[in-house]
Amino acid sequence: MTDDAKRIMGAFREAPVMTLQAVSTMAGLGEHTTRFILEQLRQAGLVLERHKRWSIAGGHLSDDQESSE
């Protein structure tokens, strides 16, 4: 997982459900970059998008899951 993807995943520790703009702001990335990474994470089954809000698939990401990726 790239450093940018880790920053995005880490942002979900602060707020479990966010808009694209909120994820982008919290991760310190541009919206286009954030959208691209979120789509890649969605393809991998790590995040979900519902009603233009993003969240971690399964509701949370444990420390064990994060460190193993």
N, CA, C and O atoms as a MOPAC input file, in Angstrom:
PM7 MOZYME 1SCF
protein

 N      0.85400 1    -1.16900 1     0.00000 1
 C      0.00000 1     0.00000 1     0.00000 1
 C      0.90600 1     1.24000 1     0.00000 1
 O      1.87600 1     1.30600 1     0.75500 1
 N      0.58900 1     2.19900 1    -0.83300 1
 C      1.40500 1     3.41500 1    -0.92200 1
 C      1.20300 1     4.30200 1     0.30400 1
 O      0.25200 1     4.12800 1     1.06600 1
 N      2.11000 1     5.24600 1     0.47400 1
 C      1.98100 1     6.18800 1     1.59000 1
 C      0.70000 1     7.00400 1     1.48000 1
 O      0.04400 1     7.26200 1     2.48900 1
 N      0.33500 1     7.41500 1     0.26400 1
 C     -0.90900 1     8.17500 1     0.08600 1
 C     -2.12100 1     7.33300 1     0.46700 1
 O     -3.04000 1     7.82900 1     1.12000 1
 N     -2.13200 1     6.07300 1     0.06800 1
 C     -3.24200 1     5.18200 1     0.42400 1
 C     -3.30300 1     4.98300 1     1.93500 1
 O     -4.39000 1     4.92600 1     2.51000 1
 N     -2.15600 1     4.88000 1     2.57300 1
 C     -2.12700 1     4.74000 1     4.03500 1
 C     -2.67300 1     5.98900 1     4.71500 1
 O     -3.35800 1     5.89800 1     5.73300 1
 N     -2.36400 1     7.17200 1     4.14500 1
 C     -2.90900 1     8.41200 1     4.71200 1
 C     -4.42600 1     8.44800 1     4.57800 1
 O     -5.12300 1     8.90200 1     5.48600 1
 N     -4.93400 1     7.97300 1     3.45400 1
 C     -6.38700 1     7.92700 1     3.26300 1
 C     -7.01400 1     6.95900 1     4.25100 1
 O     -8.00400 1     7.28900 1     4.90300 1
 N     -6.44500 1     5.77000 1     4.36500 1
 C     -6.99200 1     4.79100 1     5.31000 1
 C     -6.90600 1     5.32600 1     6.73600 1
 O     -7.82300 1     5.11600 1     7.53000 1
 N     -5.82800 1     6.00600 1     7.06600 1
 C     -5.67700 1     6.59300 1     8.39300 1
 C     -6.71100 1     7.66300 1     8.67900 1
 O     -7.11300 1     7.83900 1     9.82900 1
 N     -7.14600 1     8.37700 1     7.66100 1
 C     -8.16600 1     9.41400 1     7.84500 1
 C     -9.47500 1     8.81500 1     8.35500 1
 O    -10.22200 1     9.47500 1     9.07700 1
 N     -9.75000 1     7.57500 1     7.98300 1
 C    -10.98800 1     6.93100 1     8.43700 1
 C    -10.96400 1     6.61300 1     9.92800 1
 O    -12.01100 1     6.31400 1    10.50300 1
 N     -9.80900 1     6.66900 1    10.56100 1
 C     -9.74400 1     6.49100 1    12.01500 1
 C    -10.34500 1     7.70100 1    12.73600 1
 O    -10.87500 1     7.58300 1    13.84100 1
 N    -10.25200 1     8.87100 1    12.08500 1
 C    -10.79600 1    10.10800 1    12.66100 1
 C    -12.29300 1    10.23900 1    12.41600 1
 O    -13.03400 1    10.72000 1    13.27300 1
 N    -12.72700 1     9.81000 1    11.24200 1
 C    -14.15000 1     9.90600 1    10.87900 1
 C    -14.48600 1     8.68000 1    10.03300 1
 O    -13.92400 1     8.51000 1     8.95100 1
 N    -15.37900 1     7.83300 1    10.50100 1
 C    -15.64300 1     6.57000 1     9.80700 1
 C    -16.36300 1     6.69800 1     8.46600 1
 O    -16.26800 1     5.79700 1     7.63200 1
 N    -17.08300 1     7.80200 1     8.24400 1
 C    -17.80400 1     8.00500 1     6.98600 1
 C    -17.53800 1     9.44100 1     6.54100 1
 O    -17.75200 1    10.38500 1     7.30200 1
 N    -17.06500 1     9.59800 1     5.29200 1
 C    -16.70900 1    10.93200 1     4.81100 1
 C    -17.04000 1    11.10800 1     3.34000 1
 O    -17.11900 1    10.14200 1     2.58100 1
 N    -17.23100 1    12.35800 1     2.95600 1
 C    -17.34800 1    12.69800 1     1.53900 1
 C    -15.95500 1    12.68200 1     0.92300 1
 O    -14.95300 1    12.63600 1     1.63600 1
 N    -15.89900 1    12.72000 1    -0.38000 1
 C    -14.62300 1    12.78400 1    -1.08600 1
 C    -13.81900 1    13.99800 1    -0.63100 1
 O    -12.61200 1    13.90600 1    -0.40900 1
 N    -14.50100 1    15.13800 1    -0.49300 1
 C    -13.81200 1    16.36400 1    -0.08700 1
 C    -13.22300 1    16.23500 1     1.31100 1
 O    -12.12300 1    16.72500 1     1.56700 1
 N    -13.93600 1    15.58700 1     2.20700 1
 C    -13.44100 1    15.40600 1     3.57400 1
 C    -12.23400 1    14.47200 1     3.59300 1
 O    -11.25000 1    14.74400 1     4.28300 1
 N    -12.30100 1    13.38200 1     2.84700 1
 C    -11.16300 1    12.45300 1     2.78300 1
 C     -9.95400 1    13.18300 1     2.21400 1
 O     -8.84700 1    13.06400 1     2.73900 1
 N    -10.16300 1    13.93100 1     1.15300 1
 C     -9.08600 1    14.67500 1     0.50700 1
 C     -8.43200 1    15.65100 1     1.48000 1
 O     -7.20600 1    15.72200 1     1.56600 1
 N     -9.24100 1    16.39200 1     2.20000 1
 C     -8.72400 1    17.36100 1     3.17000 1
 C     -7.96100 1    16.67800 1     4.28900 1
 O     -6.85700 1    17.09900 1     4.63500 1
 N     -8.53400 1    15.63600 1     4.85400 1
 C     -7.89300 1    14.95300 1     5.98100 1
 C     -6.60500 1    14.24400 1     5.56500 1
 O     -5.67100 1    14.14000 1     6.36100 1
 N     -6.54900 1    13.76000 1     4.33000 1
 C     -5.34800 1    13.06400 1     3.85500 1
 C     -4.31600 1    14.04300 1     3.29600 1
 O     -3.16000 1    13.67900 1     3.08300 1
 N     -4.74000 1    15.28700 1     3.06100 1
 C     -3.81500 1    16.27400 1     2.51400 1
 C     -3.46900 1    16.03400 1     1.05800 1
 O     -2.35600 1    16.32300 1     0.61700 1
 N     -4.43400 1    15.50000 1     0.31100 1
 C     -4.21700 1    15.18000 1    -1.10800 1
 C     -5.22900 1    15.93000 1    -1.96200 1
 O     -6.25200 1    16.39000 1    -1.45600 1
 N     -4.94700 1    16.05300 1    -3.24600 1
 C     -5.90300 1    16.64100 1    -4.16900 1
 C     -7.09600 1    15.70900 1    -4.36900 1
 O     -7.00100 1    14.50100 1    -4.15000 1
 N     -8.21800 1    16.29200 1    -4.78800 1
 C     -9.42900 1    15.48300 1    -4.96300 1
 C     -9.27500 1    14.42300 1    -6.04700 1
 O     -9.78000 1    13.31100 1    -5.88800 1
 N     -8.58800 1    14.74100 1    -7.14900 1
 C     -8.42400 1    13.75600 1    -8.22100 1
 C     -7.57300 1    12.57700 1    -7.74500 1
 O     -7.88600 1    11.42000 1    -8.02700 1
 N     -6.51000 1    12.88000 1    -7.03100 1
 C     -5.64700 1    11.82700 1    -6.48800 1
 C     -6.41800 1    10.97900 1    -5.48600 1
 O     -6.34200 1     9.75000 1    -5.50400 1
 N     -7.16100 1    11.65300 1    -4.61000 1
 C     -7.93900 1    10.94900 1    -3.58600 1
 C     -8.97600 1    10.04200 1    -4.23100 1
 O     -9.13100 1     8.89100 1    -3.82300 1
 N     -9.68400 1    10.54400 1    -5.23100 1
 C    -10.70900 1     9.74700 1    -5.92300 1
 C    -10.06800 1     8.51500 1    -6.56400 1
 O    -10.60400 1     7.41200 1    -6.45200 1
 N     -8.93300 1     8.69200 1    -7.23000 1
 C     -8.24900 1     7.57400 1    -7.86900 1
 C     -7.87900 1     6.50400 1    -6.84200 1
 O     -8.12900 1     5.31800 1    -7.05500 1
 N     -7.28500 1     6.92900 1    -5.73600 1
 C     -6.86300 1     5.96900 1    -4.71000 1
 C     -8.07200 1     5.30200 1    -4.06900 1
 O     -8.05100 1     4.09400 1    -3.82900 1
 N     -9.12700 1     6.06700 1    -3.78700 1
 C    -10.34000 1     5.47600 1    -3.21600 1
 C    -10.93200 1     4.42900 1    -4.15700 1
 O    -11.38300 1     3.37700 1    -3.70400 1
 N    -10.93600 1     4.70400 1    -5.45000 1
 C    -11.46000 1     3.72900 1    -6.41000 1
 C    -10.61100 1     2.45700 1    -6.41400 1
 O    -11.14600 1     1.35200 1    -6.51000 1
 N     -9.29200 1     2.61100 1    -6.30900 1
 C     -8.42100 1     1.44100 1    -6.23800 1
 C     -8.67800 1     0.64100 1    -4.95500 1
 O     -8.71700 1    -0.58900 1    -4.97800 1
 N     -8.85300 1     1.35200 1    -3.84400 1
 C     -9.15400 1     0.69000 1    -2.56900 1
 C    -10.51900 1     0.00700 1    -2.61600 1
 O    -10.71200 1    -1.05400 1    -2.02100 1
 N    -11.46800 1     0.62800 1    -3.33000 1
 C    -12.79600 1     0.01400 1    -3.48100 1
 C    -12.69100 1    -1.27200 1    -4.28200 1
 O    -13.31700 1    -2.27400 1    -3.93600 1
 N    -11.90200 1    -1.25200 1    -5.35000 1
 C    -11.69800 1    -2.45100 1    -6.16600 1
 C    -11.08200 1    -3.58300 1    -5.34000 1
 O    -11.37000 1    -4.75900 1    -5.56400 1
 N    -10.23700 1    -3.21000 1    -4.39000 1
 C     -9.58300 1    -4.20300 1    -3.52300 1
 C    -10.49700 1    -4.63800 1    -2.36900 1
 O    -10.13800 1    -5.52200 1    -1.59200 1
 N    -11.66900 1    -4.01900 1    -2.26000 1
 C    -12.61000 1    -4.39800 1    -1.20800 1
 C    -12.31400 1    -3.77600 1     0.14900 1
 O    -12.82400 1    -4.24700 1     1.16500 1
 N    -11.50100 1    -2.72900 1     0.18400 1
 C    -11.14000 1    -2.11100 1     1.46100 1
 C    -12.04200 1    -0.95700 1     1.86100 1
 O    -12.19400 1    -0.67400 1     3.04900 1
 N    -12.64700 1    -0.28500 1     0.87900 1
 C    -13.55600 1     0.81600 1     1.18200 1
 C    -14.84300 1     0.66000 1     0.38500 1
 O    -14.89100 1    -0.05800 1    -0.61400 1
 N    -15.87100 1     1.33900 1     0.83900 1
 C    -17.17600 1     1.33100 1     0.17100 1
 C    -17.59700 1     2.76200 1    -0.11100 1
 O    -17.23400 1     3.67900 1     0.62500 1
 N    -18.36800 1     2.95300 1    -1.18500 1
 C    -18.97300 1     4.25100 1    -1.45100 1
 C    -20.47600 1     4.06500 1    -1.51400 1
 O    -20.98000 1     3.26500 1    -2.30300 1
 N    -21.18300 1     4.79700 1    -0.68900 1
 C    -22.65500 1     4.76700 1    -0.68700 1
 C    -23.16200 1     6.18400 1    -0.56400 1
 O    -22.80300 1     6.90800 1     0.36500 1
 N    -23.99800 1     6.57700 1    -1.50800 1
 C    -24.59700 1     7.91700 1    -1.47900 1
 C    -23.53900 1     9.01200 1    -1.38400 1
 O    -23.68200 1     9.96400 1    -0.61700 1
 N    -22.47600 1     8.86500 1    -2.17200 1
 C    -21.36000 1     9.82000 1    -2.23300 1
 C    -20.61800 1     9.97600 1    -0.90900 1
 O    -19.99400 1    11.00500 1    -0.65000 1
 N    -20.69500 1     8.94400 1    -0.08100 1
 C    -19.94900 1     8.92500 1     1.18200 1
 C    -19.09800 1     7.66000 1     1.20500 1
 O    -19.54600 1     6.57300 1     0.83800 1
 N    -17.87400 1     7.83600 1     1.64200 1
 C    -16.90700 1     6.74200 1     1.67000 1
 C    -16.72300 1     6.23100 1     3.08300 1
 O    -16.77100 1     6.99800 1     4.04400 1
 N    -16.51200 1     4.92300 1     3.20400 1
 C    -16.26200 1     4.31600 1     4.51800 1
 C    -15.39700 1     3.07100 1     4.33100 1
 O    -15.25300 1     2.54900 1     3.22600 1
 N    -14.83100 1     2.61800 1     5.43500 1
 C    -14.04000 1     1.39100 1     5.42700 1
 C    -15.00000 1     0.20900 1     5.27300 1
 O    -16.03000 1     0.15700 1     5.94500 1
 N    -14.67400 1    -0.72000 1     4.41100 1
 C    -15.49000 1    -1.92600 1     4.25200 1
 C    -15.46000 1    -2.70700 1     5.56400 1
 O    -14.38800 1    -2.92400 1     6.13000 1
 N    -16.60200 1    -3.12100 1     6.04100 1
 C    -16.66900 1    -3.85200 1     7.29500 1
 C    -16.71000 1    -2.95000 1     8.51700 1
 O    -16.81100 1    -3.43800 1     9.64200 1
 N    -16.63200 1    -1.64400 1     8.31100 1
 C    -16.80700 1    -0.70500 1     9.40500 1
 C    -15.54200 1    -0.24800 1    10.10300 1
 O    -15.55600 1     0.79200 1    10.76200 1
 N    -14.44700 1    -0.98800 1     9.98400 1
 C    -13.21200 1    -0.56400 1    10.64800 1
 C    -12.01000 1    -1.27400 1    10.04400 1
 O    -12.14400 1    -2.27500 1     9.34000 1
 N    -10.85600 1    -0.74500 1    10.33000 1
 C     -9.59700 1    -1.36000 1     9.91000 1
 C     -8.75500 1    -1.52500 1    11.15400 1
 O     -8.39600 1    -0.54400 1    11.80500 1
 N     -8.43900 1    -2.76300 1    11.48500 1
 C     -7.65800 1    -3.00200 1    12.69200 1
 C     -6.18000 1    -2.71500 1    12.44000 1
 O     -5.74400 1    -2.65700 1    11.29000 1
 N     -5.42000 1    -2.53800 1    13.50000 1
 C     -3.97000 1    -2.31900 1    13.39000 1
 C     -3.29900 1    -3.49800 1    12.70000 1
 O     -2.34700 1    -3.30800 1    11.94300 1
 N     -3.78200 1    -4.71400 1    12.94800 1
 C     -3.19200 1    -5.90100 1    12.33100 1
 C     -3.37800 1    -5.88600 1    10.82100 1
 O     -2.45300 1    -6.21700 1    10.08000 1
 N     -4.58300 1    -5.49900 1    10.35100 1
 C     -4.84000 1    -5.46200 1     8.92000 1
 C     -3.96000 1    -4.39700 1     8.26200 1
 O     -3.39200 1    -4.63100 1     7.19600 1
 N     -3.84900 1    -3.23300 1     8.89600 1
 C     -3.07900 1    -2.14600 1     8.30900 1
 C     -1.60600 1    -2.51300 1     8.19500 1
 O     -0.98000 1    -2.22300 1     7.17600 1
 N     -1.05000 1    -3.13400 1     9.20100 1
 C      0.37900 1    -3.43500 1     9.18000 1
 C      0.72300 1    -4.60200 1     8.25700 1
 O      1.87300 1    -4.73900 1     7.83800 1
 N     -0.25600 1    -5.44100 1     7.93800 1
 C      0.02200 1    -6.58700 1     7.08400 1
 C     -0.05100 1    -6.22800 1     5.60300 1
 O      0.31400 1    -7.04700 1     4.76000 1
 N     -0.51300 1    -5.02800 1     5.26900 1
 C     -0.65900 1    -4.66700 1     3.86100 1
 C      0.48700 1    -3.84100 1     3.36800 1
 O      0.51200 1    -3.45600 1     2.19900 1

